[in-house]
Amino acid sequence: MPFAIYVLGMMIFSMTTAEFTVAGIMPSLSNEFDVSIASVGYLITAYAAGMIVGGPLLAIGLSKVSKKRAFLLISAIFLFGQILGASAISYEMMMVARIITGVSSAACFGISLGICFDLVSPQYRGRAASIVLGGLMVATALGLPAAMLFNQYFGWRSSFWAVVVLVLLSGMLGMKVIPTASHSESVSLRSELASFKNPNLWAAFATSLLIIGATFAAFSYFTPILTDLSGFDTAMVPLILGIYGIATIAGNLVTGRTADRYMMPTLTIGLMLLTAALLMFGLYPRSPYISVLAVIMIGLTGVTLNPAMSTRITRVAGTGTLVTTVHGSIISLGVVVGSSIGGLTIDSGYGLHSPLWVGFILAILGLISLLPYLKRAKASAIMMKSKS
């Protein structure tokens, strides 16, 4: 794989660490700005909103710029937002910083995938995507814990400045190793917009949203479920979440290997395992052994299906920056949908385990969304067999 692809993964790692950091240092930010924990939570929402709405708009604005230049401009915008956050003297200033970084992060996801797809032949796109998106998995396993340690020993601002250094380094490396042009730079905005008329693209978007929604309906509430239902001591939860992070890295490596040749089987089997894990967790949330097993299975099969989802998008609509950016926004929307519905079920009195059932239902809907394609594949296989 070209070294540039690893640099793109490093940038995604840096930006995803920035995204997750607030969740890990909420008490520190609450004390710093004299606001409630709920208000700090809105900083997470602001970042997600920036990714969902602003990312595609920024991608459209940069549609006539080369992908390398767009990558560098987006990195500079993110850098400005992160420096603003690290220097924030008020809650409002931090809110603006989070919106800026959310918008630029979504656009960077799209442009990074677009560049990586241009750098490899079609049969290696799944593997290339797994390296770029691996930055997301590593941020979950290592980036967030590191940010929490920085906060604990050097103060919350140090975790923000650490990301500034990482983004700056990634941008400088990108300037050196990303090719100035690629064979698909000529893709026009009009042709990309035409892709959105394809119903198969929206079907792929729907599956992606449901997979991520199912995962985050459960993941968002792992900590209270593990402590209040499964009976784990609070000190054990970081270890279990660390195991989850390792599982996501392992699952991402496997998916990256299988997504190119076996894209639909990878999605189908992965979704079936995710559904089984959520069902098992929902039925036996008070069993510590089953809980840990379910957490590992969700780590292996949830967000780790991203390379297969991205490969499906490129086969349906090509490698245009706008399409890949919108796909990233759809994934962010899945995070919001899953975690929000899970929270609503708890607030409505359905119990702390209810988000697991929300995840199970969303996973079932994800499997249903694949049925037309599985039937079509079966029909094609029968036709080929009859011809032979």
Secondary structure, DSSP 8 states (H G I E B T S, - for coil): --HHHHHHHHHHHHHHHHHHHHHHSHHHHHHHHT--HHHHHHHHHHHHHIIIIIHHHHHHHTTTS-HHHHHHHHHHHHHHHHHHHHT--SHHHHHHHHHHHHHHHHHHHHHHHHHHHHHS-GGGHHHHHHHHHHHHHHIIIIIHHHHHHHHHHH-HHHHHHHHHHHHHHHHHHHHHHS-S--TTTT--HHHHHHHTT-HHHHHHHHHHHHHHHHHHHHHTTHHHIIIIIS---GGGHHHHHHHHHHHHHHHHHHHHHHTTTSHHHHHHHHHHHHHHHHHHHHH-TT-HHHHHHHHHHHHHHSGGGHHHHHHHHHHHH-S-HHHHHHHHHHHHHHHHHHHHHHHHHHHTTS-TTHHHHHHHHHHHHHHHHHHHHHHHHHHHHHHHHHH-
